[in-house]
Amino acid sequence: MRDDASSVASPSAGGSPAAKRLAAIAERTSGGRMQEEMARVEAILTQVQTQGDQALLELTERFDGVRPDPLRIPRERLAAAWQATPAPLQEALRLAHQRILAFHQQQLPADLAITGPHGEQLGRRWRPVERAGLYVPGGRASYPSTVLMNAVPARVAGVQRLVMVTPPGPGGEPNATVLAAAHLAGVEEVYRVGGAQAIGALAYGTETIPRVDVISGPGNLYVTLAKKAVFGRVAIDSLAGPSEVLVIADHTARVDQVAADLLAQAEHDPLAAAILLTTSEALAAALPAALEAQLENHPRAEITRTALNDWGLIVVCDSLTQAARLSDCFAPEHLELLVEDPERLAEQIQHAGAIFMGPYTPEAVGDYLAGPNHTLPTSGTARFAGALSVETFLRHTSLIRFNREALEATGAAVISLAESEGLHSHAESVRRRLS
């Protein structure tokens, strides 16, 4: 879709066609249809909660056409998948693993210990969750990269038990490279189940699959809605999906590269969004033909065309500042800056899951091996959320130890505050220690 951003003067000026269209794209997974889909998801979750493994077998047979009995893939099968992986792909997986590991090792937070003015001890202690559930999508594509992006930060955090779920393929087995990546990342517990039913299994536990403390990993609409439904019973990383890219480009950008980057996102899913904000009329005019040329003989052309037709957008902006403001209104998952001075423009951006700067930084490098995590906030949630990280798999506990001097110095204030709230025994608990 082509639009004109000339009437947009600030992020709050939401009346332009471009701003309205961006808002509609951001809300593509909400509305009345989503209420119907949520009802379906809740029915699936209830079935899993009440029927356990039997529900997983029946639902997987219904949705995926196979009955995954047994549910668990033997560890020997994971090792065999790694051994059968071609050497160049093994090396690529090792490189990705090394880079992701190195980046996430820098994220480990330090415990905090402070001595107060009266000798009281205050602190914060970090500990990993005991069990983490890793969701790895399947279906339209396979994602060994997602195995690494979820398992590595969990391992760095110190999680002892990783429980991975992934949909079975047409022959009943998940993708072999996904299993190989699990072996490389040290994941020993893998189950052949996907969709909302897999999220239910991780949240509630079944006879075979243990209940976990946190669920991470992106998925389709039903996976995202299921994660939303079980949040509170179990922690989740974010509501990630469907995917999106927003490209800001100026006169220096090559149209074939812009087209390739937009298609790289659109090929994920019919609900994926691909948006160009540009100051170049020539680029905007040339892009449709460039897209069409690269869609010739594209192996995922049907999915890609659907995404572009429904959730694609080209906007011509008066300036890069205006483009940055529009981008912040959308708060994209992936933001590419194909401009002459990307670092300067990045300083103007407030809301984005990840920013890719310059012509040699396609979003694909972030998907696979740059280092930062590729599980990112979508649908505008980058306004308040960030990437999956080591902290996703950690919890922190406050540590407090007062001595008598500290309680005597602060007790009167505690008593006063407690009495102002009408909580008699709160005040009394301090008063009795001071009397």
C-alpha positions in Angstrom: 0.0 0.0 0.0 1.3 3.5 -0.9 0.6 6.5 1.4 1.6 10.0 2.0 3.0 11.2 5.3 3.1 14.9 4.5 0.5 15.9 7.0 2.2 14.2 9.9 4.1 16.8 12.1 4.6 14.9 15.3 4.0 11.5 16.9 0.7 12.8 18.4 -0.6 13.8 15.0 -2.5 10.6 14.4 -5.0 11.9 11.8 -2.9 11.3 8.7 -3.6 8.3 6.4 -0.2 7.0 7.1 -0.5 7.2 10.9 -3.9 5.5 10.8 -2.7 2.7 8.6 0.3 2.1 10.9 -2.1 1.9 13.8 -4.2 -0.6 12.0 -1.2 -2.7 11.2 -0.1 -2.6 14.9 -3.5 -3.8 15.9 -3.8 -6.6 13.3 -3.9 -9.3 16.1 -6.7 -7.6 18.1 -10.4 -7.0 17.6 -13.5 -9.2 17.3 -11.8 -12.0 15.4 -9.2 -12.3 18.1 -12.0 -12.8 20.7 -13.2 -15.8 18.7 -9.7 -17.2 18.4 -9.1 -16.7 22.1 -12.2 -18.7 22.9 -10.8 -21.5 20.8 -7.4 -21.3 22.6 -9.0 -21.3 26.0 -11.0 -24.5 25.0 -7.7 -26.1 24.0 -6.0 -25.1 27.3 -8.9 -26.5 29.3 -8.7 -29.8 27.5 -5.0 -30.1 28.2 -5.4 -29.1 31.8 -8.1 -31.8 32.3 -7.0 -34.6 30.0 -3.2 -34.2 30.0 -1.2 -36.4 27.6 -4.4 -37.7 26.0 -5.4 -34.2 25.0 -1.9 -33.6 23.5 -2.1 -36.7 21.4 -5.7 -36.0 20.1 -5.1 -32.3 19.5 -1.8 -32.9 17.6 -3.5 -35.5 15.5 -6.3 -33.1 14.7 -4.1 -30.0 13.9 -0.9 -31.6 12.6 -2.1 -34.8 11.1 0.1 -37.1 13.2 -0.2 -38.8 16.6 3.1 -38.1 18.5 3.2 -41.3 20.6 5.6 -41.2 22.4 5.7 -37.5 23.0 9.3 -37.3 24.0 12.2 -37.6 21.5 15.0 -39.8 22.8 18.3 -38.0 23.6 20.0 -40.4 21.2 17.8 -39.1 18.4 19.1 -35.5 19.1 22.7 -36.7 19.0 22.1 -38.6 15.8 20.5 -35.5 14.2 23.7 -33.5 15.0 25.9 -36.2 13.6 23.9 -36.3 10.4 24.1 -32.5 9.9 26.3 -31.5 7.0 29.6 -30.1 8.2 29.1 -26.5 6.7 25.8 -26.3 8.6 27.4 -27.6 11.8 30.0 -24.9 11.5 27.3 -22.2 10.9 25.4 -23.4 14.0 28.6 -23.4 16.1 29.4 -19.9 15.0 25.9 -18.7 15.9 26.0 -20.5 19.2 29.4 -18.9 20.1 28.3 -15.4 19.2 24.9 -15.7 21.0 26.7 -17.2 24.1 29.3 -14.5 24.2 26.7 -11.7 24.0 24.4 -13.2 26.6 27.2 -13.9 29.1 27.6 -10.1 29.4 24.0 -9.8 30.5 24.3 -11.6 33.9 23.3 -9.1 36.6 25.3 -8.8 39.8 23.8 -9.2 43.2 23.4 -6.0 45.2 24.5 -5.5 48.8 24.2 -2.1 50.6 24.9 -1.1 54.2 22.4 1.6 55.3 23.2 4.6 57.5 22.4 2.7 60.7 24.2 -0.5 59.8 21.2 -2.2 58.3 21.9 -4.7 55.4 19.9 -4.3 52.2 20.4 -6.3 49.0 19.0 -8.0 46.0 19.9 -11.6 45.0 19.4 -13.2 41.6 18.6 -16.9 41.2 17.5 -18.9 38.1 14.1 -20.4 37.8 14.2 -24.2 38.2 12.5 -25.2 34.9 12.1 -23.3 31.6 9.8 -24.1 28.8 11.2 -23.3 25.3 8.8 -23.0 22.4 10.3 -23.5 19.0 7.9 -22.9 16.1 7.4 -25.3 13.2 4.7 -25.6 10.6 5.5 -23.2 7.7 9.2 -23.2 8.5 11.8 -24.6 10.8 13.8 -22.5 13.3 17.0 -23.9 14.7 18.0 -20.3 15.3 15.1 -20.1 17.8 16.5 -23.1 19.7 19.8 -21.2 20.2 18.1 -17.9 21.0 16.1 -19.5 23.8 18.3 -22.2 25.2 21.5 -20.1 25.4 20.2 -17.3 27.7 18.5 -19.9 29.8 21.7 -21.9 30.2 23.7 -18.7 31.0 21.1 -17.9 33.6 21.8 -21.3 35.3 18.4 -23.0 34.6 18.9 -26.7 35.4 16.0 -28.2 33.4 15.1 -27.0 29.9 11.9 -28.4 28.4 11.6 -27.8 24.7 8.4 -28.3 22.7 8.2 -28.1 18.9 5.5 -29.3 16.4 6.1 -32.6 14.6 6.6 -32.4 10.9 4.5 -34.3 8.3 6.4 -37.5 9.0 5.8 -37.2 12.7 9.3 -35.9 13.5 10.4 -32.3 14.1 12.9 -30.7 11.7 16.3 -32.5 12.0 18.3 -29.3 12.2 16.1 -28.1 15.0 16.9 -31.3 16.9 20.6 -30.8 16.0 20.5 -27.3 17.4 19.0 -28.6 20.6 21.8 -31.1 21.0 24.4 -28.3 20.4 22.7 -26.1 23.0 22.6 -28.9 25.6 18.8 -29.4 25.5 18.1 -33.0 26.4 14.3 -32.9 26.9 12.4 -32.3 23.6 8.7 -33.1 23.0 6.8 -33.4 19.7 4.0 -31.0 20.3 3.2 -27.5 19.2 0.5 -24.9 19.2 -1.7 -23.8 22.0 -1.7 -27.3 23.4 2.1 -27.2 23.9 1.8 -24.0 25.9 -0.9 -25.6 28.0 1.3 -28.6 28.7 4.2 -26.3 29.8 1.9 -24.2 32.0 -0.2 -26.9 33.7 2.0 -30.0 33.3 0.8 -33.4 32.1 1.8 -37.0 32.9 4.8 -36.7 30.6 5.6 -33.0 30.3 6.6 -31.1 33.5 5.1 -27.8 34.5 7.6 -25.1 34.1 8.2 -21.7 35.7 8.7 -19.6 32.6 7.8 -20.0 28.9 9.8 -18.4 26.2 9.8 -18.4 22.4 7.8 -16.9 19.6 5.0 -18.7 17.8 1.9 -18.2 15.6 -1.3 -16.4 16.7 -2.6 -19.3 18.7 0.7 -19.7 20.6 0.7 -16.0 21.4 -2.9 -16.1 22.6 -2.2 -19.2 24.7 0.8 -17.5 26.4 -1.3 -14.5 27.1 -4.0 -16.8 28.7 -1.6 -18.7 31.0 0.4 -15.7 32.1 0.2 -15.4 35.9 0.2 -19.2 36.4 3.6 -19.2 34.7 5.9 -16.3 33.6 6.3 -15.6 29.9 9.0 -13.8 28.0 6.6 -11.6 25.9 3.8 -11.8 23.4 6.0 -12.2 20.4 4.4 -12.5 17.0 3.5 -12.2 14.3 6.7 -10.6 13.0 7.3 -7.2 11.5 10.0 -5.0 10.0 10.0 -1.2 9.4 12.7 0.2 7.1 13.6 3.9 7.1 15.5 4.6 3.9 16.9 7.7 2.2 18.4 8.3 -1.3 21.4 6.2 -0.5 19.4 3.0 -0.1 19.4 0.4 -2.9 16.0 -0.6 -4.0 16.9 -4.3 -4.4 18.2 -4.5 -0.8 15.1 -2.7 0.5 12.9 -5.2 -1.4 14.8 -8.2 -0.1 14.6 -7.0 3.5 10.9 -6.4 3.3 10.3 -9.8 1.7 12.5 -11.5 4.3 9.9 -10.5 6.9 6.8 -11.0 4.8 7.8 -14.6 4.1 7.4 -15.6 7.7 3.6 -15.5 8.0 0.5 -14.1 6.3 0.2 -11.8 9.3 3.7 -10.5 9.0 4.1 -6.7 8.4 6.6 -5.1 6.0 6.8 -1.2 6.0 8.9 1.3 4.2 9.2 4.9 5.3 11.4 6.8 2.9 12.4 10.4 1.9 13.0 9.2 -1.6 10.2 9.4 -4.2 12.3 7.5 -6.6 12.8 4.6 -4.1 9.1 4.5 -3.3 8.2 4.4 -7.0 10.7 1.7 -7.9 10.0 -0.6 -4.9 6.8 -2.4 -6.2 8.6 -3.6 -9.3 11.6 -4.7 -7.3 9.4 -6.7 -5.0 7.6 -8.3 -7.9 10.9 -9.3 -9.5 12.1 -11.0 -6.4 8.8 -12.8 -5.9 9.2 -14.6 -9.2 9.7 -18.3 -8.4 9.8 -17.5 -4.7 9.3 -20.7 -2.8 7.0 -18.9 -0.3 5.3 -16.6 -2.7 1.8 -17.2 -1.6 2.4 -16.4 2.1 4.6 -13.5 1.1 2.1 -11.9 -1.2 -0.7 -12.2 1.3 1.4 -10.5 4.0 2.4 -7.7 1.6 -1.1 -7.2 0.3 -2.7 -7.1 3.8 0.1 -5.6 5.9 2.5 -3.9 3.6 2.9 -0.1 3.4 5.1 2.4 1.6 5.1 6.0 3.0 6.9 9.0 1.5 8.1 11.3 4.3 9.2 14.9 4.2 12.2 14.2 6.4 14.0 11.5 8.3 12.8 13.2 11.5 9.3 12.7 10.4 10.0 9.1 9.5 11.5 8.6 13.0 8.3 10.0 14.6 6.1 7.7 12.6 8.3 4.8 13.4 8.0 5.6 17.1 4.2 5.6 16.7 4.4 2.1 15.4 7.2 0.9 17.8 8.5 -1.9 15.4 9.9 -5.2 16.3 12.7 -4.8 13.8 13.8 -1.4 12.6 16.3 -1.0 9.7 18.0 2.3 9.1 19.2 2.3 5.5 20.3 6.0 5.5 23.5 8.0 5.1 24.0 8.5 8.9 22.2 5.6 10.7 23.8 6.3 14.1 22.5 9.9 14.1 19.0 8.7 13.2 19.1 5.9 15.8 19.5 8.6 18.5 16.0 10.0 17.5 14.4 6.6 17.9 12.7 5.8 21.2 10.7 2.7 20.6 12.1 -0.4 18.7 12.8 -4.0 19.6 16.1 -4.0 17.7 17.7 -1.4 15.4 19.8 -2.5 12.4 22.1 0.3 11.1 23.6 0.7 7.7 23.6 -1.2 4.4 25.6 -4.1 5.6 23.3 -4.9 8.5 20.2 -6.8 7.1 17.8 -7.9 9.7 18.7 -11.5 8.8 22.1 -11.2 10.7 20.1 -10.5 13.9 17.9 -13.5 13.2 20.8 -15.9 13.2 24.1 -14.9 14.7 24.7 -11.2 15.4 24.5 -12.0 19.2 21.5 -10.1 20.6 18.4 -12.1 20.9 16.0 -12.4 18.0 12.9 -12.9 20.2 11.6 -9.3 20.3 8.4 -7.4 21.2 5.8 -7.0 18.4 2.5 -5.2 17.7 3.6 -2.0 19.4 4.8 -3.6 22.6 8.3 -2.3 22.1 7.0 0.8 23.8 7.4 -1.0 27.1 9.2 -4.3 26.4 12.5 -5.5 25.2 14.2 -8.6 23.8 14.3 -12.0 25.5 17.4 -12.0 27.7 19.2 -13.8 30.5 17.0 -12.0 33.0 13.9 -13.7 31.5 15.1 -16.8 33.2 16.1 -15.2 36.5 14.2 -13.9 39.5 15.4 -11.5 42.1 14.8 -11.6 45.9 15.2 -8.6 48.2 17.3 -9.2 51.3 16.7 -7.0 54.4 18.4 -7.2 57.8 17.8 -4.4 60.4 19.7 -4.2 63.7 18.3 -2.5 66.8 19.9 0.8 66.0 18.3 0.9 62.5 14.9 0.0 63.9 15.1 2.6 66.7 16.1 5.2 64.1 13.2 4.4 61.7 10.6 2.7 63.9 8.6 5.9 64.7 8.2 6.6 61.0 7.0 3.0 60.4 4.5 3.2 63.2 3.2 6.5 61.9 2.8 5.2 58.4 1.1 2.0 59.6 -1.4 3.9 61.7 -2.1 6.2 58.8 -3.2 3.2 56.9 -5.3 1.8 59.8 -3.1 -1.2 60.2 -2.8 -1.6 64.0 -0.7 -4.8 64.1 1.8 -3.5 61.6 2.5 -0.7 64.1 2.4 -3.0 67.1 5.0 -5.4 65.5 7.5 -2.5 65.6 6.4 -1.0 68.9 6.8 -4.3 70.8 10.4 -4.6 69.5 11.2 -1.1 70.7 9.5 -1.3 74.1 
